[in-house]
Amino acid sequence: MGVPLIANKDGEIKQTLFNKEKNKNRTFQRTLLIILSLIGIVVGMLASIMVGAADIDVRTVVQSIVSYDETNVKHYTVMELRLPRAVMAFFIGACFAVAGAIMQGVTRNPLASPGLMGVSAGAGFGVIIAFAFFPDFKYHQLILVSLVGSAFGTMIVYSVGTAASFQSRGRYAHVKFALAGAAVGGLLSSLSKGIEIYYGVMTNVMYWYAAGVAGVKWFEVKTILPWSIAGLLLAMVIARQLTLLSLGDEVAAGLGQKIKWIKAIAALSVFILVGAAVSVSGPIGFIGLVIPHMTRFLIGVDYRWVIPCSALLGGLLLVVADMASRMVNPPFETPVGVLTAMIGVPFFIYLARGNKKVGL
Amino acid sequence: MKVLSVVKPKGKRMNPLFMILILLSITLVSMFISINMGYTRIPVQDILRTLVGLGTFEQNFVIFDARLPRIVIAVLVGAGFAVSGAIMQGVSQNGLADPGILGLNAGAGFAVVLYISLFHERIGMASAFALPIFAFLGAAITAAIVFVLSLKRGTVDPIRLVLMGVAVGSGIGALMLFSTYYMGSYQYEFVKIWLTGSIWGTNWAYVGISFVWLSFLLPLAIYKARTLNVMNLGELVATGVGAYVTKERIILITIAVALAAVCVSVAGSIGFVGLIAPHLARQLVGVNHKIMVPTAALSGGILVLIADMIGRILVHPVEIPVGVVVAGIGAPYFLYLLIKTK
């Protein structure tokens, strides 16, 4: 209990990082994973474009991309409705997954994820504040509010979690952070609900979140894209340092890392990623928890690879989940968060049951 | 973290019975104030006159049909949740246990939602009586799942129990959201109101239902509370002094689950009451469960009553659901407890 995941596996990490034989093996796995997930993403997006109220075959999809004909209804459906939706789903999944990967790396807490640590709840709170008080905010302003909200939520959880684990001299630190996250999530969502009711914006907000990625147009994609790419790039910049940080603060400091700076950049990147994603789709849980674990399991703990691979896998998961949300109960759309919870909850239980890998 | 409930009392305490009397009178006074609060203000002498049967038609309607049943339900439900939480904290030796956190509210709620979507007619009297039973089944199954999942090498780690509760609760939440998509608009509206923790059953029928169930469960819980004192000594000692620990534990948990289920079926999921009220009671009267459990019941009743009042008068003409208000008060207190526990 209480021994963090990665510190537990110090030996193995050093092997992974410095053992050439093993690295060769890893390189193969990494390349394979990237190729497979890229194929998966192309197939998934294609399928996602084809499935819907109007069935569209592959040829039409390719045609409408290669030689777009504005007057053709099917071409219009593909290019203006389904493609932006698939692209958006991919980027949101990538954002949540990478944010989770960074958080798990920095905190060495296997339960760290945007959903559990109050980041998403804070961002959602920001969005609702914007809806209630600044109803004429533009899309790009909404992202900023959502970003500030995610920073706010994280700050509360982090200070409570730190104070709590300080009290218990570091024991149960993981659990206390998770519980603080759950309580702050409950608090913020009840405050949000109160504000929604008070200002009578409930329908607007419900419409906003229910729409999720469904009503997305290219305009929204263009507004979100710079943010999520900036967040992903920031994550890549500190990827190497994250690997060292995941060995423990002392080790990283001993290796000459400027820990405070790295942590600050990591936090900034998480806020940007989650803020952008939540402002479109609302808090979608469990992607940020599950995908990083899966990625580390598949290709090891070198964050230079974990970050891009998490992005690909997270994006793939959300593209597929979004497609499934349309297929479960047509013509209605099942909220995509329900589908990710169906995958995420069993996994969370598996983690919390305290297998050796996690060290809970 | 482990045994919050044996935190030593500090300083001299008031006589517990005196404390209970004070809480009881606070309850009555707040009930009286709550009758007066709302869109139509009714002068105090008119309230008294109406209560003894001399009110005008309008006053009768406002007081007897609208406000009083709701007030009574708030007190009953608050007491039920609080006692349920007190038992769970005592049995699991975990100060963070409560029906909401352990996922029982979600389980009971899901059963209610299923019941509503299966039986399409409006909720009539007969079905309203069956509702708590459905809720109990849902909560009991959830409790079993959470318990089995936290079982490892024959022991239940209190912390794993809480984590499993959170996980199972959020899983059921997703299922609930999913099932609302298959509902007609009437059922959907109902579930939406119900999920925010609103006291929706505001007629005397629901008062009757919850009263029938709770008037049997609450005294039983208070009677059984003395075994909690023995359990507090730890399993070995408890077995040593002759308490049938396992059997008693199962009885107590069943009572706690039933209490939560009844409350959820009348008032929706009101979180944090079961968590806070026992802690408040411990601060007030110490750790003797014979006194602590009734004190928790009264504190829980007052808490929900006042939260409902705040939700009703804060922003005319809209109402903030009581669950939202309670969470607004409860979550910061939970965070405070989290920081304080070792």
Interface residues (C-beta under 8 A of the other chain):
Chain A: I156 V160 A163 A164 Q167 S168 R171 Y172 V175 K176 A178 L179 A180 A182 A183 V184 G186 L187 S190 L191 K193 G194 I197 Y198 G200 G285 N329 F332 T334 P335 G337 V338 A341 M342 V345 P346 F348 I349 A352 R353 G354 L360
Chain B: M1 L96 I101 L149 K152 D157 I159 R160 V162 L163 M164 V166 A167 V168 S170 G171 G173 A174 L175 L177 F178 Y181 Y182 T196 G271 F272 V315 V318 E319 I320 P321 G323 V324 V325 A327 G328 A331 P332 F334 L335 L338 I339 K340 T341 K342
